[in-house]
Amino acid sequence: MGKKLNGRDLINLGFPKNNSINIALGQIHRYRKKEKKEAILAEAKEVLLSPDKFKSHGTWGKLAEGLIAPVVVRKQELEQTRAPFSIFGENEIDAVAKSQLFNALKLPVATKGALMPDAHSGYGLPIGGVLATDNAVIPYGVGVDIGCRMSLSVFNLPASYLKGKTDFLKGILSDHTKFGMKEVHAKKMDHEIFSRVEFKDIPLVKGLLDKAYAQLGTSGGGNHFVEFGVVDILEEVPASKLPKGSYLGVLSHSGSRGLGANIAKHYTYLATKQCPLPKNVQHLAWLDLDTHDGQEYWMAMNLAGDYAKACHDNIHYRIAKALGKHVALTIENHHNFAWKEMVDGKECVVHRKGATPAAEGQLGIIPGSMTAPGYIVRGKGNVDSLQSASHGAGRVFSRAKCKSNFTKSDMKKILKTNDVHLLGGGVDEAPMAYKNIETVMKLQEELVDVLGTFTPKIVRMSK
């Protein structure tokens, strides 16, 4: 028996001469190529004889599916007409972002869509795009940074606590937050998420466990941040014991780090192979939730979302411990994710790529920029927006345009004017890069109620 396993070996086992052989070889090469040929063939024989037993298996599930009910791969075409949609703040949104939504609305699986007032162009769905689909999930409709989210901790300390403690608080952010590809905490912490079954049952995710453990409690680069600031509670916040007033708060923005990025990359590749689309919309390729890959992505996506939350929880735990104070109120939400929700009486998959969930009574936090306030909001459950709101102010200038239009000196002047201290950060995240958050909030008054604000004072970003 030769050392390298090939299609002839599988045919000799009795495999039909069809795509099941390609599936088997692909899975073996991806996940089992370091194992002995004899052992792999013995397992493959079991799958061939009893595929029903392996339908949910990490390595062999896709092969079992190919033996029982093969996924039919056929070129997909866009529909001539769009699914129903709504745009909020149309005059504030660039033409490319609108075009991206319009293309998504022509997908055969699209049922409804919306564009938030902070929208701008992205890959697949535009940032600020919301799309409901029928039993299908679009990895690039979720985004590369799966579960990217906001988390606000409010301490029962007056806002005046900030006065005279700038160096102390800057030190906490310098010592207890980590950013970018290389920075990790010297003292690692365990978390129950690492015991999740997905880390054992999904081969791709299993291989990312060490990376996820190392990056727990860290933040990405780009527009991700951790900042101290002033929380002004203007209206009673449900389930909060804090009265109206001004308090010390910590706001963080980040996602699922390398875990989410690798999940997005892998399943986007699978989606493009299973759902060939015209080149201009290839990033909108979807996975059918009735398929093995669709179910596996759904589990991996939810794991990445929970991991993103675990990272924020760890960040806020470290900061609270350094402060020596307990958190009195937490408000948090995803804005890069997909949920199963009822849309016009039917269960759909609702993708929110850079959009905040805003079901009736649901709390969230919508940031501005490093010199503009963020807003604590309560959703109104507007069905036209698919119960969504903006996830921030939205960019006016791309990162490249910021670097060519603004200088560090420009940035320092506006930071000084607003009494904001910045650790790290570059001109690509200059406050001038963003839309006016007050304008954006006015354009979504029918989507959310404002309960309070968060004004940044000490900001930490990637170097």
Residue pairs with C-beta under 8 A, 6 or more apart in sequence:
1 9
1 37
1 38
2 9
2 37
3 37
4 37
5 25
5 28
5 37
5 40
5 41
6 25
7 21
7 22
7 25
9 37
9 41
10 21
10 24
10 25
10 41
10 44
11 17
11 21
13 41
13 44
13 45
13 48
14 45
14 48
15 21
15 24
15 44
15 48
16 67
18 70
19 66
19 70
20 63
20 66
20 67
20 70
23 62
23 63
23 66
24 44
24 63
24 66
27 59
27 60
27 62
27 63
28 40
28 44
28 59
30 203
31 58
31 59
31 203
31 204
32 40
32 59
43 60
44 60
44 63
46 53
46 54
47 54
47 57
47 60
47 63
47 64
47 67
48 67
51 63
51 64
51 67
51 68
52 64
52 68
53 64
54 60
54 61
54 63
54 64
55 61
55 64
55 65
55 68
55 292
56 201
56 295
57 64
58 201
58 202
58 203
58 206
58 296
59 203
61 292
61 296
62 292
62 293
64 292
65 71
65 291
65 292
71 274
71 288
71 291
71 293
73 273
73 274
73 275
73 276
74 276
75 276
75 277
76 107
76 108
76 275
76 276
76 277
77 108
77 278
78 103
78 106
78 107
78 108
78 277
78 278
78 281
79 106
79 107
79 108
79 110
80 106
81 106
82 102
82 105
82 106
82 110
82 113
83 105
83 106
83 110
83 111
83 112
83 113
83 132
84 112
84 113
85 101
85 102
85 105
85 112
85 113
85 114
85 115
86 113
86 114
86 115
86 384
86 385
87 93
87 98
87 101
87 114
87 115
88 114
88 115
88 116
88 117
88 385
88 443
88 444
88 446
88 447
89 116
89 117
89 118
89 119
89 439
89 440
89 443
89 444
90 98
90 115
92 117
92 118
92 394
92 435
92 439
92 440
92 443
93 115
93 117
93 119
93 120
93 128
94 120
94 121
96 120
96 121
96 126
97 115
97 119
97 120
97 121
97 122
97 126
97 127
97 128
97 129
98 115
98 119
98 126
100 121
100 122
100 124
100 125
100 126
100 129
101 113
101 115
101 119
101 125
101 126
101 129
101 131
103 280
103 281
103 284
104 110
104 113
104 124
104 125
104 129
104 131
104 141
104 281
104 284
105 113
105 131
107 133
107 281
107 284
107 286
109 133
109 134
109 135
109 136
109 286
110 131
110 132
110 133
110 134
111 132
111 133
111 134
111 343
111 344
111 346
111 348
112 131
112 132
112 343
112 344
112 348
112 386
113 129
113 130
113 131
113 132
113 386
114 129
114 130
114 384
114 385
114 386
114 388
115 126
115 128
115 129
115 130
116 128
116 129
116 130
116 354
116 355
116 385
116 388
116 389
116 390
116 391
116 394
116 444
117 128
117 390
117 394
117 439
117 440
117 443
117 444
118 127
118 128
118 354
118 390
118 391
118 392
118 393
118 394
118 435
118 440
119 126
119 127
119 128
119 129
119 354
119 390
119 394
120 126
120 127
120 128
120 394
120 395
121 127
122 129
122 143
122 353
122 354
123 140
123 144
123 283
124 138
124 140
124 141
124 283
124 284
124 353
125 131
125 138
125 140
125 141
125 143
125 284
125 351
125 353
126 353
126 354
127 353
127 354
127 391
127 394
127 395
128 353
128 354
128 355
128 390
128 391
128 394
129 141
129 351
129 353
129 354
129 355
130 350
130 351
130 352
130 353
130 355
130 385
130 386
130 388
131 138
131 141
131 350
131 351
131 353
132 341
132 343
132 348
132 349
132 350
132 351
132 386
133 141
133 286
133 348
133 349
133 351
134 346
134 348
134 349
135 288
135 289
135 290
135 349
136 286
136 287
136 288
136 289
136 294
136 349
137 286
137 287
137 289
137 294
137 297
137 298
137 301
137 338
137 349
137 351
138 271
138 284
138 285
138 286
138 287
138 338
138 351
139 264
139 267
139 268
139 271
139 285
139 287
139 297
140 264
140 268
140 283
140 284
140 285
140 353
141 284
141 286
141 338
141 351
141 353
142 264
142 301
142 336
142 337
142 338
142 351
142 353
143 264
143 336
143 353
143 354
144 260
144 261
144 264
144 265
145 220
145 255
145 256
145 260
145 261
145 264
145 336
146 255
146 256
146 260
146 263
146 264
146 301
146 304
146 305
146 308
146 336
146 337
147 255
147 256
147 260
147 301
147 304
147 305
147 306
147 307
147 308
147 309
147 334
147 336
147 337
148 253
148 254
148 255
148 256
148 308
148 334
148 335
148 336
149 253
149 254
149 255
149 305
149 308
149 309
149 312
149 332
149 333
149 334
149 335
149 336
150 251
150 252
150 253
150 332
150 333
150 335
150 356
150 364
150 365
150 366
150 367
150 374
150 391
151 251
151 252
151 309
151 312
151 313
151 315
151 316
151 330
151 331
151 332
151 365
152 231
152 249
152 250
152 251
152 252
152 329
152 330
152 331
152 332
152 365
152 374
152 376
152 454
153 249
153 250
153 251
153 316
153 319
153 320
153 327
153 329
153 330
154 231
154 233
154 242
154 247
154 248
154 249
154 327
154 328
154 329
154 330
154 331
155 161
155 247
155 248
155 249
155 250
155 320
155 323
155 325
155 326
155 327
155 328
156 242
156 247
156 325
156 326
156 328
157 247
157 248
157 325
158 245
158 246
158 247
158 248
159 230
159 231
159 232
159 246
159 247
159 248
160 246
161 248
162 169
162 228
162 230
162 248
162 457
162 458
166 421
166 458
169 228
169 458
170 421
170 423
170 458
172 319
172 322
172 323
173 226
173 227
173 228
173 319
173 423
173 458
173 460
174 423
174 460
175 322
176 315
176 318
176 319
176 322
177 218
177 219
177 226
177 315
177 318
177 319
177 460
178 184
178 185
178 217
178 218
178 219
179 218
179 219
179 220
179 221
179 224
179 424
179 460
179 461
179 462
179 463
180 220
180 221
180 462
180 463
181 221
183 218
184 214
184 215
184 218
185 216
185 217
185 218
185 318
188 213
188 214
188 216
189 216
189 217
189 314
191 216
191 310
191 314
193 303
193 306
193 307
193 310
194 209
194 212
194 213
196 303
196 306
198 205
198 299
198 300
198 303
199 205
199 206
199 209
199 212
199 303
200 206
202 296
202 299
202 300
204 262
204 263
204 266
204 300
205 259
205 263
205 300
205 303
208 258
208 259
208 262
208 263
211 257
211 258
211 259
211 262
212 257
212 258
212 259
212 307
215 257
215 258
215 259
215 311
216 307
216 310
216 311
216 314
217 311
217 314
217 315
217 317
217 318
218 254
218 257
218 311
218 315
219 225
219 226
219 252
219 253
219 254
219 311
219 315
219 462
220 254
220 255
220 257
220 462
221 462
222 399
222 428
222 429
222 462
223 253
223 429
223 461
224 253
224 254
224 255
224 461
224 462
225 251
225 252
225 253
225 254
225 370
225 425
225 459
225 460
225 461
226 250
226 251
226 252
226 253
226 315
226 319
226 460
227 250
227 251
227 252
227 370
227 456
227 457
227 458
227 459
227 460
228 248
228 249
228 250
228 456
228 457
228 458
229 249
229 250
229 251
229 454
229 455
229 456
229 457
229 458
230 246
230 247
230 248
230 249
230 454
230 455
230 457
231 246
231 247
231 248
231 249
231 376
231 452
231 453
231 454
232 245
232 246
232 247
232 452
232 453
232 454
232 455
233 240
233 242
233 243
233 244
233 245
233 246
233 247
233 376
233 451
233 452
234 244
234 450
234 451
234 452
234 453
235 244
235 449
235 450
235 451
235 452
236 244
236 451
237 329
237 331
237 363
237 376
237 451
237 452
238 361
238 363
238 378
240 328
240 329
241 328
241 329
242 328
242 329
247 328
249 454
250 316
250 319
251 365
251 367
251 374
251 454
251 456
252 312
252 315
252 316
253 367
254 308
254 311
254 312
254 315
255 308
255 311
255 336
256 263
256 304
256 305
256 307
256 308
256 311
257 307
257 308
257 311
259 303
259 304
259 307
260 304
260 307
260 308
263 297
263 300
263 301
263 304
267 287
267 293
267 296
267 297
267 300
268 283
268 285
270 287
270 293
270 297
271 285
271 286
271 287
271 293
272 282
272 285
274 285
274 287
274 288
274 291
274 293
275 285
275 286
275 287
276 282
276 285
277 284
277 285
287 293
287 294
287 297
288 294
289 295
289 298
289 349
301 337
301 338
305 334
305 337
308 334
309 332
312 332
316 327
316 330
320 326
320 327
331 363
331 364
331 365
331 376
332 365
333 356
333 357
333 362
333 363
333 364
333 365
334 352
334 357
335 352
335 354
335 355
335 356
335 357
335 391
336 352
336 353
336 354
337 351
337 352
338 349
338 350
338 351
338 352
339 349
339 350
339 352
339 357
340 347
340 348
340 349
340 350
341 347
341 348
341 350
341 386
341 387
342 348
343 350
343 383
343 386
344 383
350 386
350 388
352 386
352 388
352 391
354 391
354 392
355 388
355 389
355 390
355 391
356 364
356 365
356 366
356 377
356 388
356 389
356 390
356 391
356 448
357 364
357 379
357 387
357 388
358 364
358 377
358 379
358 380
358 381
358 382
358 385
358 387
358 388
358 389
358 447
358 448
359 379
359 381
359 387
360 379
360 380
360 381
360 387
361 378
361 379
361 381
362 378
362 379
362 381
362 387
363 376
363 377
363 378
363 379
363 451
364 376
364 377
364 378
364 379
364 389
364 448
365 374
365 375
365 376
365 377
365 454
366 374
366 375
366 377
366 389
366 390
366 391
366 392
366 437
366 441
366 448
367 374
367 392
367 393
367 437
367 454
368 374
368 375
368 392
368 393
368 434
368 437
369 393
369 431
369 433
369 434
369 437
370 415
370 420
370 422
370 425
370 429
370 431
370 456
370 459
370 461
371 414
371 415
371 417
371 418
371 420
371 431
371 456
372 393
372 431
372 434
372 436
372 437
372 438
373 437
373 453
373 454
373 455
373 456
374 392
374 437
374 453
374 454
374 455
374 456
375 437
375 441
375 448
375 450
375 452
375 453
375 454
376 450
376 451
376 452
376 453
376 454
377 389
377 448
377 449
377 450
377 451
378 448
378 449
378 451
379 387
379 389
379 447
379 448
380 446
380 447
380 448
380 449
381 387
382 446
382 447
385 444
385 447
388 447
389 444
389 447
389 448
390 440
390 444
392 434
392 437
393 434
393 435
393 436
393 437
393 440
394 434
394 435
394 440
395 433
395 434
395 435
396 432
396 433
396 434
396 435
397 405
397 432
397 433
399 428
399 433
400 428
402 427
402 428
402 429
402 430
402 432
402 433
403 426
403 427
403 428
405 432
406 427
406 430
406 432
406 433
407 427
408 427
410 427
410 430
410 432
411 422
411 427
411 430
411 431
411 432
414 430
414 431
414 432
415 421
415 422
415 431
418 431
419 457
420 456
420 457
420 458
420 459
421 457
421 458
421 459
422 459
422 461
423 458
423 459
423 460
423 461
424 460
424 461
424 462
424 463
425 459
425 461
425 462
429 461
441 450
